[in-house]
Amino acid sequence: MAVLKWLSICLTLFCQGTVASKPCRWTQFRLGKLNDVSIGLLSDMGGLFPLMCAEENVEQMFPEDLYKNTEGEDVSVVALEAMRYVEQLYNNSLTSATWSKTKLNMFQNVIYRQVQNLELCVVGGVWESSGDGWSVTLKTYFNKLNTVLKEKEHSACAWEIVRKEIRENLVQFKKFIDSRVKL
């Protein structure tokens, strides 16, 4: 009887380990597509960077190597952390943004869907990264974007800077996804 209990425990642990080590199917098949939709919506909702904001424009803040420094991290964990920051950012006061409200709402909905699905991929939806350099760099980057919004009092030009930055972030994120998610 003891042998059967031991065998049952070992089999259970083995099966849990196998399931936990498999990548999330949603991440494999939907994340890249929704990221493409997000990039398209960001591009379409405001058009080209407005000339009236050219003087306020800042140099690119996005650290190009951010997603390259995530070696060993689960794609779902990295994606969840990044998308939660985007979601939080776009929950700020958007009253002065001059974008298409329909496309802005669609963008917010796509980001929300990504967060919801990624939470299902990451065990229990707990937002815990390893705290490695990439995570700190990501947090610092989004803090800078929030600072731009605050310093420019959430003006239309501040939101244009944020839109440009988030689009670049998502383009780099796409490269990260494409390099890590194998079908």
C-alpha positions, 0 to 999 in steps of 0.5 A: 500500500505504501508503494502505491501511495509513493507511486501516486505522489511521484506521478502527480509531481511529474505531471504537474512539472510537465504541465508547468514547463510547457509554454502557455498556448495563448502566448504561442498563438495569440500574443504576437497577433494582438501585439501587431493589432496594438502597434497598428492601432497606435499608428492609426489613432493619431497619425504622424507625430504632430509638427506642433509637438516637435519642440517638446519631443524628447529623444527616444527613451526606450532602451533598445536592449531591454527585451534582449536581457530577459534570457531565462525568463518565461515569455508570459511573465515578461509580457505580463509585466510589460502589458500591465505597465502599458495598461496602467499608463493608458488609464491616466487622464486622456482628456487632452489626447486628440486621437480617434476615441474609437481607436483609443478604446480599441487599443485599451481593450486589446491591451486589457485582453492581453493582460487578462489572458497573460494572467491566466498563463502566469500561475495564479496571475501573480505579478512577480518577476525575478526582479532582474535588471530587465524588470528594473529597467522596464519599471524605470522606463515607464516611470519616465513616461509617467514623469513626461505626462506629469511634467507636461500636465497630460497635454496632447503633446505629452500623450503624443510622446508617450504614444510614439514611445509605446509604439517603439516599445511594442515594435521591440516587444514583437521582435522579442516575441518572434525570437522566443515563441516557437510554433 
